[in-house]
Amino acid sequence: MPNYRDRRLAQEILKEVNDILRKKVRDPRVQDVNITDVHVTGDLQQATIYYSLLSDKASDKEKAQEGLNKASGLVRRELGHALSIYKTPELFFELDESVEYGSKIDQMIRDLNKE
């Protein structure tokens, strides 16, 4: 169970990383990336950053992941400046599958309503 400090830090990271990706990262591969959630380990050493993508093409997902991996150093550095914490956590980017799942469910409901 994450404690208050973990959740607060996760929220800060979510806000800041979205901001950094919009304003500081010039890589076109991460343009359509939206940060959906952040999980921070209890010791605050690692943060898994979940993201969604407007495109559901596998090649775009791959490119976005490559772009995020390449930008992670810059993102972590900028995050270190933005947050007042002793040590900036190591960042891991992961595609948020729940967004895609939710879209599929919505589409299935719409299809049912058409019948």
All heavy atoms as an XYZ file, in Angstrom:
936
protein
N       0.862     -1.201      0.000
C       0.000      0.000      0.000
C       0.894      1.246      0.000
O       1.661      1.456      0.937
C      -0.889     -0.061      1.259
C      -1.831      1.091      1.419
S      -3.175      0.972      0.240
C      -3.752      2.631      0.253
N       0.780      2.063     -1.047
C       1.620      3.265     -1.091
C       1.204      4.266     -0.020
O       0.022      4.431      0.263
C       1.358      3.842     -2.483
C       0.182      3.152     -3.029
C      -0.067      1.922     -2.219
N       2.186      4.891      0.603
C       1.858      5.872      1.628
C       1.663      7.251      0.994
O       1.814      7.428     -0.209
C       2.923      5.894      2.735
C       4.273      6.375      2.233
O       4.359      7.169      1.294
N       5.330      5.894      2.844
N       1.354      8.208      1.826
C       1.051      9.551      1.351
C       2.214     10.158      0.575
O       2.026     10.755     -0.481
C       0.668     10.438      2.543
C       0.492     11.882      2.172
C      -0.614     12.289      1.430
C       1.428     12.843      2.540
C      -0.780     13.606      1.068
C       1.272     14.168      2.187
C       0.166     14.541      1.453
O       0.012     15.851      1.086
N       3.446      9.970      1.081
C       4.623     10.549      0.443
C       4.825      9.982     -0.966
O       5.115     10.720     -1.898
C       5.849     10.282      1.319
C       6.924     11.316      1.143
C       7.968     11.180      2.228
N       9.191     10.724      1.615
C       9.934      9.735      2.030
N       9.584      9.052      3.090
N      11.035      9.414      1.413
N       4.659      8.659     -1.103
C       4.786      8.005     -2.412
C       3.777      8.582     -3.396
O       4.113      8.906     -4.527
C       4.514      6.493     -2.320
C       5.461      5.783     -1.375
O       6.382      6.438     -0.848
O       5.267      4.579     -1.170
N       2.532      8.675     -2.948
C       1.460      9.156     -3.833
C       1.687     10.605     -4.235
O       1.469     10.982     -5.383
C       0.089      9.006     -3.154
C      -0.424      7.582     -3.143
C      -1.903      7.526     -2.804
N      -2.241      8.286     -1.614
C      -2.276      7.776     -0.384
N      -1.974      6.520     -0.173
N      -2.600      8.534      0.640
N       2.115     11.417     -3.257
C       2.363     12.828     -3.545
C       3.495     12.980     -4.554
O       3.391     13.760     -5.500
C       2.674     13.584     -2.253
C       2.279     15.053     -2.356
C       2.599     15.815     -1.108
N       4.047     16.000     -1.051
C       4.758     15.959      0.055
N       4.192     15.725      1.209
N       6.066     16.160      0.013
N       4.559     12.221     -4.359
C       5.686     12.266     -5.284
C       5.262     11.771     -6.666
O       5.616     12.369     -7.683
C       6.860     11.430     -4.755
C       8.098     11.419     -5.654
C       8.669     12.833     -5.819
C       9.160     10.488     -5.099
N       4.478     10.694     -6.713
C       4.000     10.150     -7.988
C       3.181     11.201     -8.743
O       3.347     11.377     -9.953
C       3.176      8.885     -7.757
N       2.318     11.922     -8.025
C       1.505     12.975     -8.657
C       2.384     14.097     -9.205
O       2.156     14.609    -10.291
C       0.491     13.556     -7.659
C      -0.695     12.665     -7.399
C      -1.415     12.278     -8.679
O      -1.792     13.109     -9.481
N      -1.578     10.978     -8.887
N       3.390     14.491     -8.423
C       4.326     15.528     -8.855
C       5.069     15.092    -10.120
O       5.217     15.857    -11.062
C       5.344     15.814     -7.752
C       4.842     16.739     -6.673
C       4.583     18.142     -7.206
O       5.516     18.781     -7.699
O       3.425     18.582     -7.126
N       5.548     13.844    -10.105
C       6.291     13.311    -11.249
C       5.394     13.297    -12.480
O       5.801     13.717    -13.564
C       6.854     11.899    -10.945
C       7.976     12.004     -9.904
C       7.358     11.229    -12.214
C       8.497     10.661     -9.405
N       4.144     12.843    -12.317
C       3.204     12.793    -13.440
C       3.054     14.183    -14.067
O       3.194     14.353    -15.280
C       1.846     12.271    -12.954
C       0.824     11.958    -14.034
C      -0.018     10.756    -13.627
C      -0.086     13.119    -14.325
N       2.808     15.170    -13.227
C       2.616     16.540    -13.708
C       3.884     17.054    -14.395
O       3.818     17.587    -15.506
C       2.243     17.436    -12.517
C       1.841     18.847    -12.878
C       1.283     19.590    -11.689
C       2.283     20.318    -10.836
N       3.279     21.153    -11.450
N       5.013     16.885    -13.748
C       6.274     17.412    -14.277
C       6.698     16.720    -15.572
O       7.139     17.379    -16.508
C       7.387     17.298    -13.237
C       7.223     18.204    -12.032
C       7.229     19.688    -12.364
O       7.790     20.080    -13.403
O       6.660     20.464    -11.576
N       6.570     15.393    -15.622
C       7.013     14.662    -16.818
C       6.143     15.038    -18.018
O       6.661     15.236    -19.123
C       7.048     13.132    -16.578
C       7.290     12.385    -17.884
C       8.132     12.785    -15.576
N       4.838     15.164    -17.818
C       3.971     15.622    -18.905
C       4.455     16.973    -19.421
O       4.539     17.207    -20.622
C       2.510     15.727    -18.445
C       1.669     14.562    -18.918
O       1.889     13.992    -19.987
N       0.703     14.192    -18.111
N       4.786     17.849    -18.483
C       5.277     19.186    -18.794
C       6.611     19.141    -19.551
O       6.787     19.829    -20.556
C       5.461     19.951    -17.476
C       4.982     21.372    -17.593
O       3.930     21.584    -18.226
O       5.681     22.256    -17.068
N       7.535     18.347    -19.054
C       8.860     18.229    -19.660
C       8.749     17.686    -21.083
O       9.396     18.192    -22.006
C       9.782     17.321    -18.798
C      10.076     17.999    -17.454
C      11.080     17.004    -19.529
C      10.650     17.066    -16.390
N       7.895     16.668    -21.273
C       7.732     16.090    -22.612
C       7.169     17.126    -23.589
O       7.556     17.164    -24.758
C       6.826     14.855    -22.573
C       7.423     13.605    -21.930
C       6.384     12.498    -21.854
C       8.663     13.130    -22.668
N       6.271     17.979    -23.112
C       5.667     19.007    -23.982
C       6.675     20.108    -24.328
O       6.755     20.552    -25.453
C       4.474     19.683    -23.298
C       3.344     18.792    -22.906
C       2.311     18.608    -24.009
N       1.390     17.548    -23.682
C       1.645     16.254    -23.796
N       2.815     15.831    -24.180
N       0.747     15.347    -23.497
N       7.432     20.560    -23.312
C       8.224     21.777    -23.473
C       9.698     21.568    -23.771
O      10.325     22.415    -24.391
C       8.092     22.638    -22.211
C       6.679     23.124    -21.987
C       6.544     23.872    -20.684
C       5.104     24.294    -20.458
N       4.876     24.714    -19.091
N      10.276     20.450    -23.322
C      11.732     20.309    -23.409
C      12.196     19.231    -24.383
O      13.290     19.310    -24.895
C      12.318     19.985    -22.030
C      11.918     20.943    -20.943
C      12.943     22.006    -20.728
C      12.552     22.801    -19.552
N      12.945     23.903    -19.103
N      11.377     18.202    -24.584
C      11.797     17.093    -25.448
C      11.361     17.392    -26.876
O      10.182     17.573    -27.142
C      11.208     15.749    -24.957
C      11.627     14.611    -25.876
C      11.668     15.465    -23.533
N      12.328     17.447    -27.766
C      12.047     17.822    -29.151
C      11.859     16.611    -30.067
O      11.770     16.750    -31.270
C      13.210     18.673    -29.693
C      13.369     19.992    -28.953
C      12.462     21.057    -29.539
N      12.513     22.284    -28.774
C      11.563     22.680    -27.941
N      10.495     21.948    -27.740
N      11.676     23.815    -27.300
N      11.844     15.430    -29.501
C      11.750     14.205    -30.280
C      10.317     14.002    -30.788
O       9.388     13.888    -29.998
C      12.169     13.019    -29.397
C      12.395     11.747    -30.179
O      11.720     11.552    -31.203
O      13.243     10.948    -29.756
N      10.124     13.948    -32.118
C       8.768     13.780    -32.660
C       8.122     12.451    -32.252
O       6.900     12.336    -32.242
C       8.969     13.838    -34.174
C      10.422     13.619    -34.409
C      11.132     14.074    -33.170
N       8.936     11.484    -31.863
C       8.380     10.176    -31.483
C       7.571     10.242    -30.190
O       6.732      9.378    -29.943
C       9.505      9.141    -31.309
C      10.254      8.853    -32.598
C      11.419      7.925    -32.372
N      12.452      8.557    -31.556
C      13.644      8.024    -31.319
N      13.963      6.852    -31.826
N      14.528      8.657    -30.574
N       7.809     11.264    -29.378
C       7.088     11.336    -28.102
C       6.032     12.447    -28.092
O       5.450     12.736    -27.057
C       8.056     11.500    -26.899
C       9.023     10.343    -26.824
C       8.799     12.809    -26.957
N       5.756     13.019    -29.248
C       4.778     14.119    -29.338
C       3.384     13.723    -28.855
O       2.723     14.498    -28.186
C       4.666     14.598    -30.783
C       5.553     15.778    -31.075
C       5.418     16.218    -32.530
O       4.979     15.461    -33.390
N       5.810     17.437    -32.800
N       2.943     12.526    -29.221
C       1.577     12.109    -28.881
C       1.493     11.284    -27.606
O       0.489     10.647    -27.332
C       0.974     11.311    -30.049
C       0.837     12.172    -31.290
O       0.670     13.397    -31.158
O       0.899     11.610    -32.407
N       2.566     11.309    -26.825
C       2.595     10.550    -25.579
C       1.903     11.353    -24.482
O       2.113     12.544    -24.348
C       4.064     10.243    -25.184
C       4.147      9.771    -23.747
C       4.668      9.227    -26.124
N       1.075     10.665    -23.719
C       0.418     11.294    -22.579
C       0.674     10.426    -21.351
O       0.394      9.235    -21.367
C      -1.084     11.411    -22.858
C      -1.770     12.247    -21.814
O      -1.208     13.197    -21.287
N      -2.999     11.885    -21.494
N       1.209     11.026    -20.304
C       1.494     10.279    -19.080
C       0.180     10.049    -18.342
O      -0.556     10.985    -18.069
C       2.493     11.043    -18.177
C       3.771     11.399    -18.949
C       2.814     10.238    -16.924
C       4.492     10.243    -19.584
N      -0.116      8.775    -18.035
C      -1.400      8.449    -17.413
C      -1.278      8.121    -15.934
O      -2.208      8.324    -15.168
C      -2.049      7.236    -18.116
O      -1.124      6.137    -18.085
C      -2.398      7.566    -19.553
N      -0.111      7.588    -15.527
C       0.035      7.165    -14.135
C       1.516      7.021    -13.800
O       2.336      6.834    -14.698
C      -0.670      5.815    -13.928
C      -0.985      5.537    -12.469
O      -0.811      6.446    -11.630
O      -1.416      4.408    -12.169
N       1.834      7.104    -12.531
C       3.209      6.913    -12.064
C       3.168      6.074    -10.798
O       2.361      6.335     -9.909
C       3.897      8.275    -11.756
C       5.294      8.050    -11.183
C       3.974      9.138    -13.000
N       4.013      5.047    -10.752
C       4.162      4.244     -9.533
C       5.586      4.414     -9.045
O       6.521      4.207     -9.808
C       3.880      2.766     -9.806
C       2.451      2.485    -10.130
N       1.971      1.230    -10.354
C       1.380      3.310    -10.282
C       0.673      1.289    -10.616
N       0.303      2.540    -10.584
N       5.721      4.788     -7.786
C       7.033      5.001     -7.184
C       7.270      3.884     -6.174
O       6.362      3.528     -5.425
C       7.094      6.373     -6.470
C       8.450      6.615     -5.841
C       6.764      7.493     -7.440
N       8.499      3.324     -6.158
C       8.807      2.290     -5.175
C       8.845      2.913     -3.778
O       9.059      4.123     -3.646
C      10.172      1.617     -5.473
O      11.173      2.625     -5.547
C      10.136      0.816     -6.758
N       8.646      2.083     -2.768
C       8.589      2.552     -1.384
C       9.821      3.342     -0.955
O       9.721      4.280     -0.174
N      10.985      2.977     -1.493
C      12.211      3.697     -1.120
C      12.442      4.929     -2.013
O      13.463      5.600     -1.888
C      13.422      2.766     -1.182
C      13.653      2.176     -2.570
O      12.905      2.524     -3.510
O      14.588      1.368     -2.717
N      11.495      5.197     -2.900
C      11.522      6.351     -3.811
C      12.722      6.332     -4.774
O      13.090      7.356     -5.331
C      11.526      7.678     -3.026
C      10.456      7.850     -1.955
C      10.592      9.205     -1.289
C       9.067      7.682     -2.523
N      13.311      5.167     -4.993
C      14.481      5.054     -5.861
C      14.103      4.859     -7.330
O      14.886      5.166     -8.212
C      15.365      3.875     -5.422
C      15.962      4.053     -4.039
C      16.918      5.230     -3.974
O      17.892      5.291     -4.706
N      16.623      6.176     -3.114
N      12.910      4.310     -7.582
C      12.493      4.033     -8.952
C      11.059      4.486     -9.179
O      10.219      4.371     -8.301
C      12.589      2.531     -9.250
C      13.993      1.995     -9.166
C      14.037      0.499     -9.414
O      13.069     -0.214     -9.172
N      15.171      0.026     -9.903
N      10.828      4.988    -10.382
C       9.476      5.395    -10.753
C       9.139      4.767    -12.100
O       9.894      4.905    -13.057
C       9.381      6.910    -10.845
N       8.030      4.056    -12.146
C       7.532      3.528    -13.408
C       6.491      4.512    -13.909
O       5.523      4.813    -13.210
C       6.912      2.129    -13.226
O       7.895      1.276    -12.635
C       6.481      1.552    -14.562
N       6.731      5.026    -15.106
C       5.864      6.044    -15.676
C       5.048      5.400    -16.793
O       5.596      4.918    -17.778
C       6.703      7.217    -16.212
C       7.491      7.836    -15.047
C       5.824      8.248    -16.905
C       8.498      8.871    -15.464
N       3.738      5.370    -16.598
C       2.849      4.753    -17.581
C       2.355      5.823    -18.540
O       2.019      6.929    -18.128
C       1.667      4.072    -16.883
C       2.108      2.907    -16.035
C       2.409      3.075    -14.688
C       2.259      1.642    -16.597
C       2.836      2.007    -13.909
C       2.695      0.575    -15.834
C       2.982      0.762    -14.488
O       3.415     -0.287    -13.737
N       2.323      5.482    -19.820
C       1.897      6.447    -20.818
C       0.929      5.816    -21.799
O       0.883      4.600    -21.967
C       3.110      7.016    -21.580
C       3.840      6.003    -22.435
C       3.528      5.856    -23.786
C       4.830      5.187    -21.906
C       4.180      4.920    -24.575
C       5.490      4.265    -22.689
C       5.161      4.128    -24.021
O       5.808      3.195    -24.796
N       0.115      6.666    -22.425
C      -0.773      6.205    -23.490
C      -0.390      6.947    -24.763
O       0.320      7.956    -24.729
C      -2.235      6.473    -23.128
O      -2.475      7.858    -23.086
N      -0.895      6.430    -25.852
C      -0.561      6.952    -27.168
C      -1.842      7.056    -27.969
O      -2.702      6.185    -27.873
C       0.396      5.951    -27.826
C       1.405      6.427    -28.832
C       2.261      7.540    -28.256
C       2.289      5.275    -29.256
N      -1.979      8.121    -28.750
C      -3.184      8.270    -29.567
C      -3.264      7.177    -30.635
O      -4.330      6.689    -30.961
C      -3.207      9.651    -30.231
C      -3.379     10.818    -29.271
C      -3.242     12.145    -29.995
C      -4.721     10.741    -28.570
N      -2.123      6.799    -31.163
C      -2.081      5.785    -32.218
C      -2.073      4.392    -31.605
O      -1.486      4.180    -30.557
C      -0.815      5.973    -33.052
O      -0.584      4.840    -33.844
N      -2.724      3.432    -32.275
C      -2.607      2.067    -31.766
C      -1.798      1.191    -32.726
O      -1.851     -0.023    -32.656
C      -3.978      1.457    -31.422
C      -4.994      1.603    -32.538
O      -4.694      2.298    -33.536
O      -6.088      1.022    -32.405
N      -1.041      1.837    -33.623
C      -0.165      1.084    -34.514
C       1.060      0.616    -33.731
O       1.657      1.390    -32.988
C       0.288      1.950    -35.697
C      -0.823      2.212    -36.693
C      -0.375      2.746    -38.031
C       0.876      3.560    -38.057
N       0.878      4.631    -39.044
N       1.420     -0.649    -33.927
C       2.556     -1.228    -33.196
C       3.847     -0.454    -33.461
O       4.645     -0.234    -32.557
C       2.722     -2.694    -33.568
N       4.038     -0.011    -34.705
C       5.276      0.713    -35.046
C       5.364      2.036    -34.292
O       6.434      2.436    -33.852
C       5.361      0.951    -36.551
O       4.275      1.748    -36.992
N       4.223      2.707    -34.119
C       4.208      3.971    -33.374
C       4.507      3.731    -31.893
O       5.197      4.524    -31.262
C       2.852      4.669    -33.510
C       2.654      5.259    -34.907
O       3.649      5.344    -35.656
O       1.513      5.619    -35.241
N       3.970      2.636    -31.360
C       4.224      2.290    -29.958
C       5.711      2.046    -29.747
O       6.292      2.492    -28.761
C       3.431      1.046    -29.554
C       1.945      1.275    -29.445
C       1.242     -0.009    -29.086
C      -0.265      0.193    -29.065
N      -0.987     -1.054    -28.853
N       6.302      1.322    -30.692
C       7.727      1.016    -30.615
C       8.560      2.295    -30.672
O       9.480      2.488    -29.882
C       8.101      0.123    -31.802
C       9.007     -1.026    -31.460
C       9.128     -1.998    -32.621
O       8.294     -2.912    -32.710
O      10.044     -1.794    -33.437
N       8.218      3.167    -31.609
C       8.947      4.433    -31.770
C       8.817      5.295    -30.520
O       9.782      5.915    -30.082
C       8.419      5.205    -32.981
C       8.881      4.651    -34.302
C       8.304      5.466    -35.444
C       8.517      4.779    -36.771
N       7.526      5.167    -37.763
N       7.611      5.344    -29.957
C       7.381      6.145    -28.750
C       8.235      5.616    -27.603
O       8.874      6.391    -26.885
C       5.904      6.138    -28.367
N       8.276      4.289    -27.452
C       9.070      3.686    -26.376
C      10.551      4.012    -26.580
O      11.239      4.388    -25.636
C       8.849      2.165    -26.349
C       9.556      1.464    -25.196
C       8.969      1.797    -23.831
O       7.768      1.739    -23.618
N       9.825      2.163    -22.889
N      11.026      3.914    -27.829
C      12.424      4.249    -28.131
C      12.708      5.714    -27.795
O      13.730      6.036    -27.200
C      12.735      4.005    -29.615
C      12.860      2.555    -29.996
C      12.887      2.345    -31.513
O      13.000      3.339    -32.279
O      12.788      1.185    -31.936
N      11.784      6.589    -28.192
C      11.947      8.020    -27.935
C      11.988      8.326    -26.451
O      12.799      9.132    -25.986
N      11.113      7.672    -25.691
C      11.076      7.878    -24.237
C      12.347      7.354    -23.582
O      12.897      7.996    -22.690
C       9.843      7.205    -23.635
C       8.516      7.894    -23.946
C       7.354      6.991    -23.576
C       8.411      9.224    -23.245
N      12.793      6.190    -24.033
C      14.036      5.626    -23.474
C      15.200      6.574    -23.730
O      16.033      6.814    -22.867
C      14.329      4.247    -24.063
C      13.340      3.202    -23.585
O      12.623      3.403    -22.608
N      13.283      2.083    -24.282
N      15.250      7.123    -24.950
C      16.331      8.032    -25.331
C      16.255      9.327    -24.510
O      17.275      9.885    -24.125
C      16.232      8.341    -26.824
C      17.410      9.109    -27.378
C      17.319      9.178    -28.893
C      18.489      9.922    -29.473
N      18.478     11.355    -29.113
N      15.045      9.789    -24.233
C      14.854     11.066    -23.528
C      14.909     10.916    -22.013
O      14.901     11.916    -21.294
C      13.509     11.674    -23.925
N      14.979      9.692    -21.499
C      14.836      9.493    -20.052
C      15.916     10.227    -19.239
O      15.640     10.705    -18.151
C      14.791      8.006    -19.689
O      16.041      7.407    -19.913
N      17.133     10.341    -19.784
C      18.191     11.079    -19.082
C      17.828     12.541    -18.916
O      17.922     13.105    -17.822
N      17.392     13.153    -20.010
C      16.970     14.550    -19.996
C      15.775     14.736    -19.057
O      15.746     15.659    -18.235
C      16.589     15.011    -21.413
C      15.863     16.352    -21.514
C      16.838     17.502    -21.331
C      15.133     16.481    -22.830
N      14.798     13.843    -19.173
C      13.596     13.937    -18.340
C      13.981     13.845    -16.859
O      13.518     14.637    -16.038
C      12.562     12.841    -18.712
C      11.412     12.811    -17.719
C      12.044     13.057    -20.128
N      14.871     12.905    -16.538
C      15.279     12.728    -15.142
C      16.019     13.962    -14.630
O      15.814     14.408    -13.504
C      16.156     11.483    -15.019
C      16.448     11.130    -13.585
C      17.223      9.843    -13.479
N      17.460      9.528    -12.080
C      18.360      8.671    -11.670
N      19.109      8.040    -12.535
N      18.531      8.448    -10.388
N      16.891     14.523    -15.471
C      17.639     15.721    -15.090
C      16.677     16.887    -14.825
O      16.770     17.573    -13.813
C      18.633     16.080    -16.206
C      19.889     16.721    -15.724
C      20.972     16.881    -16.778
N      20.551     16.989    -18.160
C      20.657     16.006    -19.065
N      21.157     14.835    -18.728
N      20.271     16.193    -20.307
N      15.749     17.099    -15.753
C      14.764     18.188    -15.593
C      13.893     17.962    -14.359
O      13.540     18.906    -13.655
C      13.880     18.292    -16.840
C      14.604     18.787    -18.080
C      15.034     20.252    -17.980
O      14.355     21.038    -17.292
O      16.051     20.592    -18.594
N      13.553     16.709    -14.126
C      12.738     16.350    -12.966
C      13.489     16.680    -11.684
O      12.917     17.188    -10.724
C      12.420     14.849    -13.033
C      11.248     14.309    -12.247
C       9.972     15.065    -12.585
C      11.075     12.826    -12.535
N      14.787     16.412    -11.678
C      15.634     16.721    -10.525
C      15.622     18.198    -10.199
O      15.616     18.592     -9.029
N      15.600     19.037    -11.250
C      15.549     20.490    -11.033
C      14.177     20.915    -10.521
O      14.070     21.825     -9.701
C      15.853     21.250    -12.336
C      17.237     21.024    -12.847
N      18.374     21.141    -12.071
C      17.675     20.677    -14.087
C      19.443     20.887    -12.796
N      19.053     20.586    -14.019
N      13.131     20.270    -11.022
C      11.762     20.683    -10.699
C      11.313     20.230     -9.309
O      10.541     20.913     -8.655
C      10.802     20.147    -11.753
N      11.795     19.080     -8.881
C      11.349     18.532     -7.601
C      12.382     18.810     -6.519
O      13.576     18.754     -6.771
C      11.161     17.012     -7.706
C      10.163     16.504     -8.731
C      10.183     14.993     -8.756
C       8.759     17.004     -8.439
N      11.903     19.087     -5.334
C      12.853     19.325     -4.238
C      13.001     18.043     -3.425
O      12.493     17.940     -2.313
C      12.365     20.470     -3.365
O      11.022     20.253     -3.006
N      13.650     17.036     -4.026
C      13.905     15.787     -3.314
C      15.395     15.490     -3.376
O      16.091     15.954     -4.276
C      13.080     14.599     -3.885
C      13.278     14.467     -5.389
C      11.619     14.718     -3.518
C      12.579     13.274     -6.006
N      15.831     14.711     -2.413
C      17.256     14.426     -2.268
C      17.815     13.694     -3.494
O      18.837     14.052     -4.025
C      17.468     13.604     -0.991
C      18.876     13.083     -0.842
C      19.937     13.958     -0.655
C      19.133     11.716     -0.901
C      21.229     13.484     -0.522
C      20.429     11.241     -0.767
C      21.470     12.128     -0.583
O      22.741     11.657     -0.459
N      17.125     12.652     -3.938
C      17.615     11.866     -5.057
C      16.472     11.628     -6.045
O      15.411     11.140     -5.660
C      18.160     10.525     -4.551
C      18.847      9.703     -5.620
C      19.468      8.460     -4.997
C      20.262      7.664     -6.003
N      19.438      6.927     -6.947
N      16.698     11.985     -7.286
C      15.680     11.776     -8.317
C      15.608     10.285     -8.636
O      16.637      9.662     -8.878
C      16.034     12.554     -9.599
O      16.304     13.904     -9.240
C      14.906     12.520    -10.598
N      14.408      9.704     -8.620
C      14.297      8.271     -8.889
C      14.721      7.911    -10.316
O      14.662      8.748    -11.216
C      12.818      7.961     -8.673
C      12.120      9.252     -8.534
C      13.120     10.325     -8.335
N      15.117      6.669    -10.483
C      15.411      6.140    -11.807
C      14.069      5.964    -12.517
O      13.097      5.519    -11.911
C      16.106      4.791    -11.642
C      16.826      4.313    -12.868
C      17.528      2.978    -12.631
O      17.798      2.637    -11.465
O      17.785      2.302    -13.627
N      14.006      6.326    -13.802
C      12.735      6.314    -14.519
C      12.623      5.136    -15.477
O      13.563      4.817    -16.190
C      12.576      7.618    -15.315
C      12.728      8.928    -14.548
C      12.567     10.103    -15.490
C      11.748      9.014    -13.394
N      11.459      4.532    -15.477
C      11.136      3.471    -16.431
C       9.817      3.836    -17.096
O       8.850      4.159    -16.408
C      10.997      2.121    -15.716
C      12.250      1.692    -15.021
C      12.425      1.947    -13.666
C      13.269      1.055    -15.712
C      13.590      1.568    -13.015
C      14.440      0.680    -15.070
C      14.596      0.930    -13.722
N       9.785      3.791    -18.412
C       8.558      4.110    -19.141
C       7.885      2.823    -19.594
O       8.535      1.921    -20.112
C       8.875      4.989    -20.354
C       9.268      6.383    -19.987
C      10.603      6.728    -19.852
C       8.312      7.357    -19.756
C      10.983      8.010    -19.498
C       8.673      8.648    -19.399
C      10.010      8.975    -19.274
N       6.566      2.757    -19.401
C       5.812      1.574    -19.786
C       4.481      1.987    -20.396
O       3.799      2.868    -19.877
C       5.564      0.717    -18.541
C       5.738     -0.761    -18.776
C       5.689     -1.519    -17.465
O       6.730     -1.606    -16.788
O       4.602     -2.014    -17.134
N       4.119      1.329    -21.482
C       2.851      1.616    -22.145
C       1.699      1.214    -21.230
O       1.699      0.116    -20.678
C       2.769      0.858    -23.476
C       1.554      1.146    -24.348
C       1.532      2.602    -24.799
C       1.550      0.240    -25.552
N       0.743      2.095    -21.064
C      -0.428      1.828    -20.223
C      -1.465      1.086    -21.057
O      -2.127      1.670    -21.902
C      -0.993      3.156    -19.704
C      -2.094      2.959    -18.689
O      -2.624      1.833    -18.579
O      -2.442      3.936    -18.009
N      -1.574     -0.206    -20.824
C      -2.500     -1.043    -21.610
C      -3.960     -0.798    -21.230
O      -4.856     -1.093    -22.006
C      -2.174     -2.532    -21.415
C      -0.758     -2.917    -21.766
C      -0.433     -2.908    -23.249
O      -1.359     -2.750    -24.055
O       0.743     -3.036    -23.600
N      -4.208     -0.263    -20.039
C      -5.589     -0.102    -19.576
C      -6.363      0.896    -20.428
O      -7.568      0.772    -20.598
C      -5.623      0.319    -18.107
O      -5.090      1.614    -17.955
N      -5.663      1.909    -20.971
C      -6.334      2.914    -21.806
C      -6.874      2.246    -23.069
O      -8.029      2.435    -23.450
C      -5.361      4.061    -22.175
C      -6.007      5.030    -23.141
C      -4.917      4.790    -20.923
N      -6.029      1.424    -23.690
C      -6.425      0.709    -24.902
C      -7.576     -0.250    -24.597
O      -8.535     -0.352    -25.353
C      -5.213     -0.079    -25.417
C      -5.318     -0.465    -26.868
C      -4.026     -1.113    -27.348
O      -2.961     -0.487    -27.235
O      -4.116     -2.261    -27.818
N      -7.489     -0.937    -23.472
C      -8.519     -1.876    -23.058
C      -9.860     -1.149    -22.896
O     -10.893     -1.598    -23.376
C      -8.097     -2.547    -21.746
C      -9.105     -3.512    -21.190
C      -9.279     -4.760    -21.773
C      -9.872     -3.183    -20.087
C     -10.211     -5.655    -21.271
C     -10.794     -4.064    -19.566
C     -10.967     -5.304    -20.164
O     -11.888     -6.174    -19.657
N      -9.812      0.010    -22.246
C     -11.023      0.811    -22.047
C     -11.640      1.243    -23.365
O     -12.861      1.220    -23.540
N     -10.808      1.608    -24.329
C     -11.294      2.018    -25.645
C     -11.989      0.860    -26.351
O     -13.012      1.040    -27.009
C     -10.143      2.500    -26.531
O      -9.485      3.576    -25.934
N     -11.419     -0.336    -26.216
C     -12.025     -1.521    -26.842
C     -13.397     -1.795    -26.249
O     -14.348     -2.097    -26.967
C     -11.121     -2.743    -26.662
C      -9.967     -2.764    -27.630
C      -9.191     -4.053    -27.535
C      -8.050     -4.027    -28.527
N      -6.860     -4.699    -28.053
N     -13.490     -1.685    -24.933
C     -14.773     -1.909    -24.247
C     -15.799     -0.883    -24.725
O     -16.938     -1.231    -25.050
C     -14.605     -1.835    -22.702
C     -13.646     -2.913    -22.202
C     -15.951     -1.914    -22.002
C     -14.117     -4.340    -22.364
N     -15.388      0.399    -24.804
C     -16.285      1.455    -25.295
C     -16.795      1.125    -26.692
O     -17.978      1.278    -26.989
C     -15.562      2.811    -25.340
C     -15.353      3.401    -23.956
O     -15.988      2.916    -23.005
O     -14.547      4.337    -23.845
N     -15.874      0.688    -27.561
C     -16.247      0.366    -28.941
C     -17.230     -0.802    -28.971
O     -18.200     -0.772    -29.718
C     -14.993      0.020    -29.773
C     -15.276     -0.152    -31.255
C     -15.930      1.076    -31.894
O     -15.434      2.177    -31.766
N     -17.060      0.888    -32.551
N     -17.012     -1.802    -28.142
C     -17.907     -2.956    -28.098
C     -19.312     -2.525    -27.655
O     -20.314     -2.991    -28.193
C     -17.352     -4.023    -27.148
C     -16.107     -4.708    -27.702
S     -15.215     -5.664    -26.457
C     -16.208     -7.136    -26.368
N     -19.371     -1.614    -26.687
C     -20.672     -1.127    -26.199
C     -21.379     -0.347    -27.308
O     -22.571     -0.529    -27.549
C     -20.498     -0.271    -24.924
C     -20.068     -1.177    -23.767
C     -21.780      0.482    -24.579
C     -19.618     -0.459    -22.522
N     -20.615      0.511    -28.018
C     -21.201      1.254    -29.126
C     -21.726      0.315    -30.197
O     -22.823      0.510    -30.729
C     -20.181      2.233    -29.733
C     -19.971      3.493    -28.890
C     -19.245      4.593    -29.672
N     -17.883      4.216    -30.041
C     -16.807      4.376    -29.240
N     -16.951      4.888    -28.029
N     -15.621      4.016    -29.655
N     -20.972     -0.727    -30.510
C     -21.387     -1.698    -31.522
C     -22.668     -2.420    -31.085
O     -23.543     -2.662    -31.912
C     -20.276     -2.738    -31.782
C     -19.073     -2.116    -32.482
O     -19.192     -0.976    -32.988
O     -18.004     -2.775    -32.513
N     -22.762     -2.743    -29.803
C     -23.965     -3.401    -29.299
C     -25.192     -2.497    -29.434
O     -26.276     -2.940    -29.774
C     -23.792     -3.760    -27.818
C     -23.096     -5.076    -27.505
C     -22.885     -5.197    -25.997
C     -23.876     -6.248    -28.020
N     -24.981     -1.214    -29.149
C     -26.090     -0.255    -29.224
C     -26.581     -0.036    -30.646
O     -27.722      0.375    -30.854
C     -25.682      1.081    -28.589
C     -25.593      0.971    -27.076
O     -26.244      0.119    -26.458
N     -24.774      1.812    -26.489
N     -25.730     -0.280    -31.637
C     -26.131     -0.126    -33.049
C     -27.077     -1.219    -33.498
O     -27.905     -1.025    -34.360
C     -24.895     -0.155    -33.955
C     -24.079      1.127    -33.930
C     -22.893      0.970    -34.843
C     -21.877      2.062    -34.569
N     -20.579      1.771    -35.176
N     -26.946     -2.394    -32.882
C     -27.757     -3.564    -33.303
C     -29.221     -3.426    -32.953
O     -29.639     -2.733    -32.107
C     -27.193     -4.844    -32.664
C     -25.843     -5.207    -33.246
C     -25.190     -6.367    -32.508
O     -25.829     -6.996    -31.651
O     -24.010     -6.626    -32.792
